[in-house]
Every structure is written in structure tokens, then in C-alpha cells.
Amino acid sequence: MDGVLEGFLVIGIVVAVGYGVGRAGVLGPHATRVLSRTAFFVATPALLFTTLARTDIGAVFSSNLLVTAVTSSLACLLYVPFALLRRRPAGEVAVGAMASGYVNAGNLGLPIAVYVIGDAAAVAPILLFQLAVLTPVFTTLLDVLPDRDSAGERPSWIRTLTAPLRNPIAIATAAGLIVSGTGLPVPEPVGAPLQLIADLAVPGMLLAFGISLNGAARPGAGEIGPSLWTVVAIKNVAHPALAWVVAGPVLGLTGTPLLAAVVCAALPTAQNVFGYAVRYDRGVTLARDAALTTTIVGVPAMIGVVALVS
């Protein structure tokens, strides 16, 4: 249980620092947007490239990768019909779907994997799937959806087809996978500054998230409430339940592999989703409230998961 609490404590402290910075106003009124855009355009591409470039792609192609791919995709898709029935904007639907299946595998998943599962590599499949599939897919989707002020106009087919070529997340992902797959070495003069920039991604997003909480309404206030509680139900309950079904009865996993699959699925919504929402100005309130609420609910939920599955 110590790993669960330690992981949540680390995140909570950095977010609290961001909240204090927001209250003090030392970074000005546009701090959230500036930090989020810095993380999106500069730090996150560096993080994706450096992480994927040194990942042994072959080593993570396991049954847990299949569990991750199936359950994360299903969790994202579960949100869509609900949002469509409520006639929510397309950008918010995409953000809500991402919040339902995109877990905090980095700064929460790694310490929890070490202390609960005993192996940091347990989060490798979900990290790979999110970095190589979910992130470029959703950011590209957000890039091609009609702008808020475009009266619902559809983007041109040229813009749609070339969206991945203009997306720094997709470009960094492709470059990292190419380096990993070919075994090309990254020269130290290139790798060292990239790693330094990459180290800004997670704290930058967490600080931006904390700053955004200053003056914000309580989570779920207003018309966003039904969407938020749908995300919470999917992320904190349905996603780990799906992982247990797919990993256990379907694939026959037991012991540590089963525990790893369910614990990773039970992780709360990643703050990355908030950063992407701010970048594209779509579903920002939903992304912020989902990351906060699923993290709060995630503490007892993950303790319960560990107690039931282990």
C-alpha cells in the first residue's frame, strides 16, 4: 500500500506548489496556458522521443500489452455514446474519451509499480501503448476537429491528411519508434539536451494543473457534472473491471501479471489530458476536473484493487 500512497503524495505536492504559485500570481494571468503550451510543443515531444528511443519494443510485446490495448480502447469508447446523447461539442467528446482511458502511468504508475508490483517494467506496456497510439491519435483528432469559432466547418481534406505531419507529439513518437526499432544510437550532444528538456514535461504539466485550480469552481459544477461523473465511473470502476475480465477469465493470467494489468488500469486520468485540452482549448474544465476527481477517488479505489487482486 505504501507505493500507492507515495505515488499520490508526490503528485499532490507538486500540484499544491502549482496552486500556491497561482494564488501568489507570480507567473501572471497566462501561466497555465504558457506552461501547458511549453510542455506540449517542447518538453513532451522530447520526453516521448527519449522514452521510446531507449525502450526495447520487443520486450513489452506481452499479454499485458494486449490487455492494455483492448481495455484502454474500450474505456475511451465507452464515453462516446453518452457524450453524443447529450450533444456535447466534438472537442469535449474527444477529451472526455481520452480522460476515460488515458492513465497516469508515468509519475504515478512507476512508483506504484515498484512498491506494489515489485517491477517498474510492469508499466512499460501501458506507457508504450499510450505514447505510440493514444497520444498521437487523440492529438491528431483534436487538431482536425472544427475550431470553436468556425461555426462547425469541417477542415479541408488536405489539413486532415497532413495533421500528423504538423503534430509535434506524432512526429516525436514516430522518430522515437524508428530509433528504437533500428537500434540507431543517439549521440550524447543530442541526447543530453533532449533529456534535460524532457525532464520539464511532467512537472510543467503538474504545475500548470495546480495553477488552474486557483479560483476554479468545485469539480462537476454546472453542465459539466454528468460528463465528469461518467468519466469517473469509467476510469475508476469500469476500466479496472475490464482489465480483470480480459486478463483473468479471457487470457488466463494469474498472480503478478494479473495484478499488474488491473493496477495499471486502475490508475487515474493523467494530467497530460489537461495539457492537451489547454493546447487545443477543448474540454478544459472536463479535463481538469477529471484529473483531479479520478485522482482523489483513485486512492481508495487502488487500495481496494490491490487488496482484492493480490
Buried (B, 14 or more C-beta within 10 A) or exposed (E): EEBBBBBBEBBBEBBEBBBEBBEEEEBEEEBBBBBBBBBBEBBBBBBBBBBBBEBEBEEBEBBBBBBBBBBBBBBBEBBBEBBEEEEBBBBBBBBBBBBBBBBBBBBBBBBBBBBBBEEBBBBBBBBBBBBBBBBBBBBBBBBBBBEEEEEEEEBEEEEBEEBBEEBBBBBBBBBBBEBBEEEEEBEEEEBEEBBEBBBBBBBBBBBBBBBBBBEBEEBBEEEBEEBBBBBBBBBBEBBBBBBBBBBBEEBEBEEEBBBBBBBBBBBBBBBBBBBBBBBBEBBBBBBBBBBBBBBBBBBEBBBEBBEEBE
